[in-house]
Amino acid sequence: MTGPIGGGLPLKMEELEKGWTVVTQTTEPGTARTDYKDTVRTPKTDFPMRANAASREVEIQRFWEEQDIYRRLAQNNPGEVFILHDGPPYANGDLHIGHALNKILKDIINRYQILQGRRVRYVPGWDCHGLPIELKVLQNLSQAERSALTPLELRVRARDFALRTVDTQRAGFKRYGVWGDWDDPYLTLQPEYEAAQIGVFGKMALKGYIYRGLKPVHWSPSSQSALAEAELEYPTRDDGSPAHTSRSVYVRFALRSISQHETATVLAAALLPRLEAFHDREEELIDALMGQGDEVPAIGVAIWTTTPWTLPGNLAICLNAHLDYAVVESPEYGLLVVASDLVDRLATTLGTSFETIVTFKGQELENSLFEHPLYHRTSPIVLGDHVTTDTGTGAVHTAPGHGSEDFEVAQHYGLGVLSPVDDYGRFTREADSDRKNPLPVFAGKAVLGGANLETDGNQAVIDAVGAAGALLKEEAYVHKYPYDWRTKKPTIFRATTQWFASVSDFRPQALAAVSQTQWVPASGENRITAMVAGRNDWCISRQRAWGLPIPAFYCENCGNVLLTAESIEAVQLAVRTSGSDIWWQKEANELLPADIACVHCGGTTFRKEKDIMDVWFDSGSSWAGVLGRRPQLHYPADIYLEGSDQHRGWFQSSLLTCVATEGFAPYKSVLTHGFTLDEQGRKMSKSLGNVVDPKIVIEGGPNLKQQPAYGADVLRLWVASVDYTSDQLVGASVLAQIAEVYRKIRNTARYLLGSLSDFVPERDAVGFDSLQEVDHYLLHRLSVVVLEITEAFEAYQFSRFFQVINQFCTVDLSNFYFDISKDRLYISAENAVRRRSCQTVLYHALESISRLIAPAIPHLAEDIWQYLPYPKSHSSIFEAGWPTGEPRWYQPQIAEYWEKLVALRNSVNAALETKRNAKAIGSSLEAKVKLYVADAAFAAELARQADQLRYLFIVSQVELLEEPSGDVAVIVEKADGKKCARCWNYSEHVGEDHTHPELCERCTAALAGAF
């Protein structure tokens, strides 16, 4: 590490950029000149005035690496092991400000724990499988090249891309000053990690939690794969409102039969006066309503859907058993069934008015049949609690192949599953089967809309419903809609055969584990509790090539699945030895033990599963692949820390896999942070030009005046300054403000270093009982600051640290203690007790501040440590430990008195400023202050320290008045005597010493070593 290089510091915080000025004085005109500058002990340090962070921080990081500081502390610290487990970022693309926020928060916590003496093992990780990397590999290839690419060739390219990205991102994270096992990170593509993941899958399978079934899942036509909830995003506009518009339709299903005789009887009595064809023939009307007559009365049920393309998959209509449903009539639309609470809203939508004929509970219509408007089949009335009157008609179009709630209801009623849509989101021929009218053709058309009307499946369905006379209304509807987070294209619900984890089987244990975890902020517990309580089974299979294979086989003879302990262990061993590529390199019989047989038919020939595991299963197994495998590590980890979106992502997938296999959560505490926005609270985007690039923040942009090279510590200090639990604002003005705070902290340290240039603690420190009272007060303030910052770090309230350290450096030290101590430091003899007393306090302040800031701004802290002017006990500040102060420093009684003195000082300063503005005085040293204090006890204390008050007020003389002069409590007059050429104080004793006729009595004593 390079040694100190030159610079200096001024006496006032507002002058810090100007360099220190040396106090000099000339005699009055016409007399001989004497220069006392060499006798004034101004601060001296080689600690640079400017940080030059872009280069200096790199030198400090090199020092840490050369000295192996992190590893030595991880092994040798005396405390227990502390594990902050890293949620793996995706190995795709450049780092952004969100990455910086996340990694710096983690490093602040880790460095604090290191300073507390704990053995921190931070293993950074990367998520390396999945579609985004596949897309990156494929995007520059022609269609012919893509078609010719084998799965193994694709995997080789994907692996190379992921590893290159890891190297790039690792360099960026290290430049942020983040410590960790960078030479041995965990990657989800590593064979040992993959083997551990297969072990987790195997345990879940053997416990019966893994199954294969046909269920509707989120499906991405743009990537031809199933998606997990955590792989979805919901686009919004700049104001946060939904950005997706659907074409919603109101559709009429005609009555075929009422299932319950009592319901039919009540309905018939209400309709009889209105139906001339059944005049006085109520029994015939009842039979007709129940489907036993020649003609069914024209009654329809109105449904509403935002996905018209799902109507070919309709198999039922769902009502809420406990809601009221009305049979209403209008001239335009005839008789319709609709939820009573929605009658008026539907009338407004359709531009009509309804008359209510009769009402029923939903359960009274159960199993009644209505005719599908497009197909030769009926849709029964079924019941479900998910039906509400928030939107629509209260009658829900139910397509079991296109919705999870629809599927659950269909399962209960024994209905089938129909999903006539292929992997690319196009209707299959099944969509045209059993149609009443074969036109327009559905097959081959895109359900989410095509490039034109000829290929638009959604429009084709709407047209067909209209041609059937069943379309009541079509209108645009803006709402939240799931998009594929990778391709940025809309998704659909589609029933396919997939592999699932049966969350319902261990949901109670998962919820119990959530309640036993500490959540910061506390609202995180409610959020993840609701998600786990309400989630469906987890679809863990994906139809891609770049990932970890699901280690299942199929019997060629009977088609049943082979998934036994023996088969799983065989695949796990092969993957651990050769990596997951072996799944594509070898045939099933080469992977399986030679004597293995199908448990159903005894067959011995098998084929491999083609699907891979969801990447959330990859990262969700990290507790096993990292914490359960590496030396010194264990689970549950002390803490997980990620963005709030990970309640439905990594926090949840980790919880589910660990609870399913181990019975408890993989973490003790979970912290979440918000997202980074620009200074106007907007999301960052290249189109808005509001992106804050952490690399530019650190290294500067093309125009350094507009984009200064702040270094990593300013970026880190910004992270420490914000309430990370909510969204954070960042931009040029915010960073400039943070840089100013950083400058104040740095210059505070520089002044401390300079003021201790001749101080050796073992030789020069003054005992506590011999310190001046103001020094006791400053030590009290220091003890409070240490306590408050310690509590802040323990509670992960880093913004509290920022506030406390900023105020202490600016208010307590620079504006107060530094100001009133200059006389002692500069004027007194080198070894004078009053000077050494002050230096003793400055020493404790420097030792404490440098360590207190070390978790957040470690480069500055280390820089300060390397410039200490006295012998160091450790090579790095991180070996020095966390400051604790001494219990006797805490003296609230003294603090109470000195807070009164500080308030009095403020009043005196105001009076001095008034005189200065009136040109009555220049410097405050030209003044004499007369004080009257009405509080007798306070006045007595002041009298006890009367000779010290001049230093508190930085004036030449202070006189305490026994009687008030009118209403005035502070009187400022010109000081008595002459101006001392050395200290600039005014004294009536200037000239009394013939050796130094220009000096006051204090300075002559100081030069003689007596003051």
Secondary structure, DSSP 8 states (H G I E B T S, - for coil): ----------SSGGGGGG----------TTS-----GGGS------S-SS--HHHHHHHHHHHHHHHTHHHHHHHH-SS-EE-EE----BSSS---HHHHHHHHHHHHHHHHHHHTT-EE----EEB--SHHHHHHHHTTS-HHHHHH--HHHHHHHHHHHHHHHHHHHHHHHHHTT--S-TTS-EETTSHHHHHHHHHHHHHHHHTT-EEEEEEEEEEETTTTEEE-GGGEE--B-TTS-B-EEEEEEEEEEEEEE-S-HHHHHHHHHHHGGG-GGGTT-HHHHHHHHTT-SSS---EEEEEEES-GGGGGG--EEEE-TTSEEEEEEETTTEEEEEEGGGHHHHHHHHT---EEEEEEEGGGGTT-EEE-SSBSSEEEEEE-TT--SSSTTS-EEE-GGG-HHHHHHHHHHT------B-TTSBB-GGGGTTBSS--S--TT-BTT--SSGGGBHHHHHHHHHHHTT-EEEEEEEEE---EETTT--B-EEEEEEEEEE-GGGTHHHHHHHHHTSEEESTHHHHHHHHHHHH---EE-EES-SSS-B---EEETTT--EE--HHHHHHHHHHHHHH-TTHHHHS-HHHHS-TT---TTT----EEE---EE-HHHHHHTHIIIIITTSTT--SSEEEEEEEGGGGTTHHHHHHHHHHHHHSS-SEEEEEEE--EE-TTS----TTTT----HHHHHH--SSTTTS----HHHHHHHHHHS-TTS-EE-SHHHHHHHHHHHHHHHHHHHHHHHHTTT--HHHH---GGGS-HHHHHHHHHHHHHHHHHHHHHHTT-HHHHHHHHHHIIIIIIIIIIHHHHHIIIIIS-TT-HHHHHHHHHHHHHHHHHHHHSTTTSHHHHHHHHHT-SS--SSSSGGGT------GGG--HHHHHHHHHHHHHHHHHHHHHHHHHHTTS-SSGGGEEEEE--S-HHHHHHHHHTGGGHHHHHT-SEEEE-SS-BTTBSEEEEE-SSEE-TTT--EETTTT-SSSSTTS-HHHHHHHTT--
